[in-house]
């Protein structure tokens, strides 16, 4: 696997379909409601620059006051940002007619976001397997998390796989390097989660009582090996999540005082991450501060019923070399 080196495309296109709730909206109001991060001034500039057009005819829409109608398909065309370098590849672990299993590298985001458009697993799959490949991911991993991911056939086996995940028929095994000496034989963390109370970071999760909207979440953790990183104690742990909440393992470990090594969101004071969100600090600078450019969390194994035969199958992905350099399993 190698890091991307080619320049970004000159433009990207963002498709938007007018939903019934926005029927009759002014064009500028519609765009503002669909892309909340755009200011009204920025929306006006986008329209004035001829960057909005109809998807079917290519007609450029130049009046912000123009009304849009339900079902209309619009496209915003804008210069592509320079995306961070990532590994634009993956290792295929297994494939048959109903199941695709891969080892996702750390740093590769699964879906497009504000910072990533072409440099995503979604795009890599299109480039490698063709735009009509028909595979649909049954779950997701955070951008910096490496390891096993499974896919099923769209409108076919993917449905069974997703049901298996929702029904907790899938056993997930993660490995993580955490700060400190984790000395307990094992611990079960039963802590409901939701958006972090009082946090200024929109994506941050934290303990939230079920009575206040939190979702039940439980993770069993046991230590495997002890070592050092940057002259401080670290522990290699096995984490077995019983549920699949956003950032679950990272939050649970941080809340018991053993944050994942390299975790920029849960392993540093919130003010440090806010410097990236609000102050223009580069994310890799946080990585340099932590001594690791990825967080040390790896989806090591998945055991699940095969979506076609129902037989139990297990898939594994090896502990990454950059983490083995700190502490081998």
C-alpha positions as CSV (number, residue, x, y, z in Angstrom):
1,X,0.0,0.0,0.0
2,X,1.3,3.5,-0.7
3,X,0.1,7.0,0.0
4,X,-1.7,9.0,-2.7
5,X,0.5,11.2,-4.8
6,X,-1.7,12.4,-7.7
7,X,-3.2,15.9,-7.6
8,X,-6.9,16.3,-6.8
9,X,-9.5,16.7,-9.5
10,X,-10.1,20.3,-10.6
11,X,-13.8,20.2,-9.5
12,X,-16.2,18.2,-7.5
13,X,-19.9,18.0,-7.9
14,X,-22.4,17.9,-5.1
15,X,-25.9,16.5,-6.1
16,X,-28.9,17.8,-4.2
17,X,-32.5,16.7,-4.8
18,X,-35.3,19.0,-3.6
19,X,-37.5,17.2,-1.0
20,X,-41.2,17.8,-0.6
21,X,-40.6,19.8,2.7
22,X,-38.6,22.4,0.7
23,X,-40.9,22.7,-2.3
24,X,-41.2,26.3,-3.2
25,X,-38.1,27.5,-1.3
26,X,-36.0,30.3,-2.8
27,X,-32.8,28.8,-4.3
28,X,-30.6,30.5,-1.7
29,X,-32.8,29.3,1.2
30,X,-32.8,25.8,-0.1
31,X,-29.0,25.7,-0.4
32,X,-28.5,27.1,3.0
33,X,-30.9,24.6,4.5
34,X,-29.2,21.7,2.8
35,X,-25.6,22.7,3.5
36,X,-25.7,24.3,7.0
37,X,-22.0,25.3,7.0
38,X,-22.6,27.8,4.1
39,X,-23.2,31.4,5.1
40,X,-25.8,33.4,3.2
41,X,-23.0,35.4,1.7
42,X,-21.3,32.3,0.5
43,X,-24.5,30.9,-1.0
44,X,-25.0,34.1,-2.9
45,X,-21.4,33.9,-4.2
46,X,-21.9,30.3,-5.3
47,X,-25.1,31.3,-7.3
48,X,-23.5,34.4,-8.8
49,X,-20.5,32.4,-10.0
50,X,-22.8,30.0,-11.9
51,X,-21.9,27.0,-9.8
52,X,-25.5,25.8,-9.5
53,X,-27.2,24.0,-12.3
54,X,-30.0,21.6,-13.1
55,X,-28.7,18.0,-13.2
56,X,-30.9,16.9,-16.2
57,X,-30.5,19.9,-18.6
58,X,-27.3,21.5,-17.3
59,X,-29.1,24.9,-17.1
60,X,-27.2,27.3,-14.8
61,X,-29.3,28.9,-12.1
62,X,-28.2,32.5,-11.6
63,X,-31.1,34.0,-9.5
64,X,-31.0,33.4,-5.8
65,X,-34.7,34.3,-5.6
66,X,-35.7,31.5,-8.1
67,X,-38.1,29.0,-6.6
68,X,-37.2,25.3,-6.5
69,X,-39.7,22.5,-6.8
70,X,-39.9,19.1,-5.1
71,X,-38.1,16.4,-7.2
72,X,-35.8,18.8,-8.9
73,X,-32.2,17.5,-9.1
74,X,-29.6,20.2,-8.7
75,X,-25.8,20.1,-8.8
76,X,-23.3,22.4,-7.1
77,X,-20.0,22.4,-8.9
78,X,-17.0,23.8,-7.0
79,X,-13.2,23.6,-6.9
80,X,-12.0,20.5,-5.3
81,X,-10.1,21.1,-2.0
82,X,-6.6,19.6,-1.6
83,X,-7.4,16.5,0.4
84,X,-5.1,15.0,3.1
85,X,-2.9,12.2,1.9
86,X,-4.2,8.7,2.7
87,X,-3.5,5.1,1.7
88,X,-5.8,4.6,-1.3
89,X,-6.0,0.9,-1.1
90,X,-7.2,-2.0,1.0
91,X,-6.3,-5.7,1.4
92,X,-9.0,-8.2,0.3
93,X,-9.4,-10.9,2.9
94,X,-12.3,-12.9,1.4
95,X,-14.9,-12.7,-1.4
96,X,-17.7,-14.9,-2.7
97,X,-21.0,-14.1,-4.4
98,X,-22.6,-12.8,-1.2
99,X,-19.8,-11.5,1.0
100,X,-16.8,-9.2,0.6
101,X,-14.3,-8.8,3.5
102,X,-11.5,-6.3,3.5
103,X,-8.7,-5.1,5.8
104,X,-9.2,-1.3,5.8
105,X,-6.0,0.8,6.4
106,X,-5.9,3.5,9.1
107,X,-6.5,7.0,7.8
108,X,-8.8,6.1,5.0
109,X,-12.3,7.5,5.6
110,X,-15.3,5.3,4.7
111,X,-17.6,8.1,3.3
112,X,-17.1,11.6,1.9
113,X,-17.0,14.5,4.4
114,X,-16.1,18.1,4.5
115,X,-12.4,17.2,4.2
116,X,-12.5,14.1,2.1
117,X,-14.2,13.7,-1.3
118,X,-12.2,11.4,-3.6
119,X,-9.9,10.0,-0.9
120,X,-12.4,7.6,0.6
121,X,-13.0,3.9,0.8
122,X,-16.2,4.5,-1.2
123,X,-14.2,6.0,-4.1
124,X,-11.4,3.4,-3.8
125,X,-14.0,0.6,-4.2
126,X,-15.4,2.3,-7.3
127,X,-11.9,2.7,-8.8
128,X,-10.9,-0.9,-8.0
129,X,-14.1,-2.8,-8.7
130,X,-15.9,-0.5,-11.1
131,X,-18.7,2.1,-10.5
132,X,-21.4,-0.6,-10.6
133,X,-19.7,-3.0,-8.3
134,X,-22.9,-3.5,-6.2
135,X,-21.2,-4.0,-2.8
136,X,-22.8,-2.2,0.2
137,X,-21.0,-1.9,3.5
138,X,-22.7,-3.6,6.4
139,X,-21.1,-1.4,9.1
140,X,-18.4,1.2,9.3
141,X,-15.1,2.0,11.0
142,X,-13.8,5.4,12.1
143,X,-11.2,6.9,9.7
144,X,-8.2,6.2,11.9
145,X,-9.4,2.7,12.9
146,X,-7.9,-0.1,10.8
147,X,-9.1,-3.7,10.3
148,X,-11.9,-6.0,9.2
149,X,-14.9,-4.6,7.3
150,X,-17.6,-6.6,5.6
151,X,-19.9,-5.9,2.7
152,X,-22.9,-7.6,1.1
153,X,-24.7,-7.3,-2.2
154,X,-26.8,-4.2,-2.5
155,X,-30.5,-5.1,-2.3
156,X,-29.4,-8.6,-1.4
157,X,-27.1,-10.1,1.2
158,X,-26.2,-6.6,2.6
159,X,-29.7,-6.6,4.2
160,X,-29.0,-9.8,6.1
161,X,-25.6,-8.6,7.2
162,X,-27.0,-5.3,8.6
163,X,-29.7,-7.2,10.4
164,X,-27.0,-9.5,12.0
165,X,-25.2,-6.4,13.2
166,X,-28.4,-4.8,14.6
167,X,-29.4,-8.1,16.2
168,X,-26.0,-8.5,17.9
169,X,-25.3,-11.7,16.0
170,X,-21.9,-10.4,15.1
171,X,-19.0,-10.9,17.6
172,X,-16.4,-8.1,17.3
173,X,-12.9,-8.2,18.6
174,X,-10.7,-5.1,18.8
175,X,-7.1,-4.6,19.9
176,X,-6.0,-1.3,21.3
177,X,-3.0,0.3,22.8
178,X,-4.1,2.4,25.8
179,X,-2.3,4.7,28.2
180,X,-1.3,3.5,31.6
181,X,-1.0,0.1,33.2
182,X,-4.3,-1.7,32.8
183,X,-3.9,-4.3,35.6
184,X,-7.3,-5.7,36.1
185,X,-7.9,-9.2,34.8
186,X,-10.9,-7.9,32.9
187,X,-13.6,-5.2,33.3
188,X,-17.0,-4.8,31.8
189,X,-17.8,-1.1,31.1
190,X,-21.6,-0.6,31.1
191,X,-22.0,3.1,30.2
192,X,-24.8,4.6,28.1
193,X,-23.6,7.0,25.5
194,X,-24.8,10.1,23.5
195,X,-23.5,13.4,22.3
196,X,-21.1,14.6,25.0
197,X,-22.9,16.9,27.4
198,X,-21.4,20.4,27.5
199,X,-18.9,19.7,24.7
200,X,-18.3,22.3,22.0
201,X,-17.3,19.6,19.5
202,X,-20.2,18.4,17.5
203,X,-19.0,14.8,16.9
204,X,-17.8,14.1,20.4
205,X,-19.6,11.4,22.3
206,X,-19.7,10.9,26.1
207,X,-21.6,9.4,29.0
208,X,-25.3,10.3,28.8
209,X,-27.9,8.6,31.1
210,X,-30.6,6.7,29.2
211,X,-33.2,8.9,30.9
212,X,-31.6,11.8,29.1
213,X,-31.4,10.2,25.7
214,X,-28.3,8.1,26.0
215,X,-28.1,4.7,24.3
216,X,-27.1,1.6,26.2
217,X,-23.5,0.6,25.5
218,X,-21.2,-2.1,27.0
219,X,-17.6,-3.2,26.3
220,X,-15.6,-5.9,28.0
221,X,-11.8,-5.2,28.2
222,X,-8.9,-7.4,29.3
223,X,-5.1,-6.7,29.2
224,X,-2.8,-8.7,27.0
225,X,0.7,-7.1,27.3
226,X,2.4,-4.2,29.0
227,X,5.0,-1.9,27.6
228,X,6.2,1.7,27.1
229,X,5.5,4.5,24.6
230,X,7.3,7.8,24.9
231,X,8.7,6.7,28.2
232,X,5.2,6.2,29.6
233,X,3.4,2.9,30.4
234,X,1.0,1.6,27.9
235,X,-1.1,-1.6,27.7
236,X,-2.3,-3.7,24.8
237,X,-5.9,-4.6,25.5
238,X,-8.6,-6.7,23.8
239,X,-11.9,-5.0,23.6
240,X,-15.2,-6.8,23.0
241,X,-18.0,-4.4,22.3
242,X,-21.5,-5.8,23.0
243,X,-23.1,-2.8,21.2
244,X,-22.0,-0.7,18.3
245,X,-22.4,3.0,19.4
246,X,-20.4,5.7,17.7
247,X,-16.8,5.9,19.2
248,X,-17.9,3.4,21.8
249,X,-14.6,1.7,22.6
250,X,-12.7,5.0,22.5
251,X,-15.1,6.7,24.9
252,X,-15.4,3.8,27.3
253,X,-11.6,3.4,27.6
254,X,-11.1,7.2,28.0
255,X,-13.8,7.3,30.7
256,X,-12.0,4.7,32.9
257,X,-8.7,6.5,32.6
258,X,-7.1,4.5,29.8
259,X,-7.5,6.6,26.6
260,X,-6.4,5.0,23.3
261,X,-2.9,6.0,22.3
262,X,-2.9,8.6,19.6
263,X,-6.6,9.5,20.1
264,X,-6.8,13.2,19.1
265,X,-10.4,13.6,20.3
266,X,-10.5,11.6,23.6
267,X,-6.9,11.5,24.5
268,X,-6.2,15.3,24.8
269,X,-8.0,18.2,26.5
270,X,-10.9,19.4,24.4
271,X,-9.2,22.7,23.8
272,X,-6.5,21.0,21.8
273,X,-9.0,19.5,19.3
274,X,-10.9,22.8,19.2
275,X,-7.8,24.5,17.8
276,X,-8.2,22.2,14.8
277,X,-12.0,22.7,14.5
278,X,-12.0,26.5,15.1
279,X,-8.5,27.8,15.0
280,X,-7.1,26.3,11.8
281,X,-4.5,24.1,13.4
282,X,-3.6,21.1,11.3
283,X,-4.7,17.6,12.4
284,X,-1.2,16.2,11.8
285,X,0.1,18.6,14.4
286,X,-2.0,16.9,17.0
287,X,-0.6,13.6,15.8
288,X,2.9,14.9,16.3
289,X,2.0,16.1,19.8
290,X,0.7,12.6,20.6
291,X,3.6,10.8,19.0
292,X,1.4,8.8,16.6
293,X,-0.5,10.0,13.5
294,X,-3.3,7.4,14.0
295,X,-5.2,6.2,17.0
296,X,-4.1,2.7,18.1
297,X,-7.4,0.9,17.6
298,X,-7.7,-2.1,15.3
299,X,-10.7,-4.2,14.3
300,X,-8.9,-7.5,14.7
301,X,-11.7,-10.1,14.1
302,X,-15.4,-10.5,13.1
303,X,-17.4,-13.6,13.7
304,X,-20.8,-13.6,12.0
305,X,-23.4,-15.8,10.2
306,X,-22.7,-16.1,6.5
307,X,-25.5,-14.1,4.8
308,X,-26.3,-16.9,2.4
309,X,-25.6,-20.2,4.2
310,X,-26.1,-19.1,7.9
311,X,-22.9,-20.9,8.8
312,X,-20.6,-19.1,11.3
313,X,-17.5,-17.6,9.7
314,X,-14.7,-15.7,11.2
315,X,-12.3,-13.2,9.5
316,X,-9.2,-11.6,11.0
317,X,-6.8,-8.8,10.1
318,X,-3.2,-8.7,11.4
319,X,-2.0,-6.1,14.0
320,X,-0.6,-3.2,11.8
321,X,3.2,-2.8,11.6
322,X,3.2,0.7,12.9
323,X,1.5,-0.4,16.1
324,X,3.6,-3.6,16.4
325,X,6.6,-1.3,16.4
326,X,5.3,0.0,19.7
327,X,4.0,-3.2,21.2
328,X,3.4,-6.6,19.5
329,X,0.5,-8.7,20.4
